[in-house]
């Protein structure tokens, strides 16, 4: 039976886009899985899709279920005209 060991660490990306991980519990030659999570800034002047959606939502007041149903009914009725 294999024992799963998990740990969290932070490191810097080295020249050549390489990272090094050091931990005394990692035996040499052992195959391991590595997950890398980056927190990159979006390029200046550009928004992420989530920021764009939030901006759109903030410009419209929320609608009730009844208002949405009324809008959909009017739209469907306009298709038949």
The 8 nearest C-alpha neighbors of each residue, nearest first, counted from 0:
[[1, 2, 3, 4, 29, 30, 31, 5],
 [2, 0, 3, 4, 29, 30, 31, 5],
 [1, 3, 4, 0, 5, 24, 25, 31],
 [4, 2, 1, 5, 0, 31, 6, 32],
 [3, 5, 2, 6, 24, 25, 1, 31],
 [6, 4, 3, 7, 24, 32, 2, 33],
 [5, 7, 8, 4, 22, 24, 3, 9],
 [8, 6, 5, 9, 34, 10, 20, 22],
 [7, 9, 10, 6, 20, 21, 22, 5],
 [8, 10, 7, 11, 20, 35, 36, 12],
 [9, 11, 8, 12, 18, 19, 20, 13],
 [12, 10, 13, 18, 9, 19, 17, 16],
 [11, 13, 18, 17, 16, 10, 14, 19],
 [12, 14, 17, 16, 18, 11, 15, 19],
 [15, 13, 16, 17, 12, 18, 11, 19],
 [14, 16, 17, 13, 12, 18, 11, 19],
 [17, 15, 14, 13, 12, 18, 11, 19],
 [18, 16, 13, 15, 12, 14, 19, 11],
 [17, 19, 12, 13, 11, 20, 16, 10],
 [20, 18, 21, 17, 10, 13, 12, 11],
 [19, 21, 22, 18, 10, 8, 9, 25],
 [20, 22, 19, 23, 25, 24, 8, 10],
 [21, 23, 24, 25, 20, 26, 6, 8],
 [22, 24, 25, 21, 26, 27, 20, 6],
 [25, 23, 22, 26, 4, 21, 27, 6],
 [26, 24, 23, 22, 27, 29, 21, 31],
 [25, 27, 29, 24, 28, 23, 22, 30],
 [28, 26, 29, 25, 30, 24, 23, 22],
 [29, 27, 26, 30, 25, 31, 24, 32],
 [28, 30, 27, 26, 31, 25, 32, 24],
 [31, 29, 28, 32, 27, 26, 25, 33],
 [32, 30, 29, 33, 25, 28, 4, 26],
 [33, 31, 34, 30, 5, 29, 35, 4],
 [32, 34, 31, 35, 20, 30, 36, 5],
 [35, 33, 36, 32, 7, 37, 31, 8],
 [34, 36, 33, 37, 18, 9, 32, 38],
 [37, 35, 34, 38, 39, 9, 33, 10],
 [38, 36, 39, 35, 40, 34, 12, 9],
 [39, 37, 40, 36, 41, 35, 9, 11],
 [40, 38, 37, 41, 42, 36, 47, 43],
 [39, 41, 42, 38, 43, 37, 47, 46],
 [40, 42, 43, 39, 45, 46, 47, 44],
 [43, 41, 45, 40, 44, 46, 39, 47],
 [44, 42, 45, 41, 46, 40, 47, 39],
 [43, 45, 42, 46, 41, 47, 40, 50],
 [46, 44, 43, 42, 41, 47, 51, 48],
 [47, 45, 50, 51, 48, 41, 44, 42],
 [46, 48, 50, 49, 51, 45, 41, 52],
 [47, 49, 51, 50, 52, 46, 53, 45],
 [50, 48, 52, 51, 47, 53, 46, 54],
 [51, 49, 53, 47, 48, 52, 46, 54],
 [52, 50, 48, 54, 49, 53, 46, 55],
 [53, 51, 49, 55, 54, 50, 48, 56],
 [52, 54, 56, 50, 55, 51, 57, 49],
 [53, 55, 51, 57, 52, 56, 50, 58],
 [56, 54, 52, 53, 57, 58, 51, 59],
 [57, 55, 53, 58, 54, 59, 52, 60],
 [56, 58, 54, 55, 59, 53, 60, 52],
 [59, 57, 56, 55, 54, 60, 53, 61],
 [60, 58, 56, 57, 61, 55, 62, 54],
 [59, 61, 62, 58, 57, 56, 63, 55],
 [62, 60, 59, 63, 56, 57, 58, 66],
 [63, 61, 66, 60, 67, 64, 65, 59],
 [62, 64, 66, 65, 67, 61, 68, 60],
 [63, 65, 67, 66, 68, 62, 69, 61],
 [64, 66, 68, 63, 67, 69, 62, 70],
 [67, 65, 69, 63, 64, 68, 62, 70],
 [66, 68, 70, 64, 69, 65, 71, 63],
 [69, 67, 65, 71, 70, 66, 72, 64],
 [68, 70, 66, 72, 67, 71, 65, 73],
 [71, 69, 67, 73, 68, 72, 66, 74],
 [72, 70, 74, 68, 73, 69, 75, 67],
 [71, 73, 69, 75, 74, 70, 68, 76],
 [74, 72, 76, 70, 71, 75, 77, 69],
 [73, 75, 71, 77, 72, 76, 70, 78],
 [76, 74, 72, 78, 77, 73, 71, 79],
 [75, 77, 73, 78, 74, 79, 72, 80],
 [76, 78, 74, 80, 75, 79, 73, 72],
 [79, 77, 75, 76, 80, 74, 73, 72],
 [78, 80, 77, 76, 75, 74, 73, 72],
 [79, 77, 78, 76, 75, 74, 73, 72]]
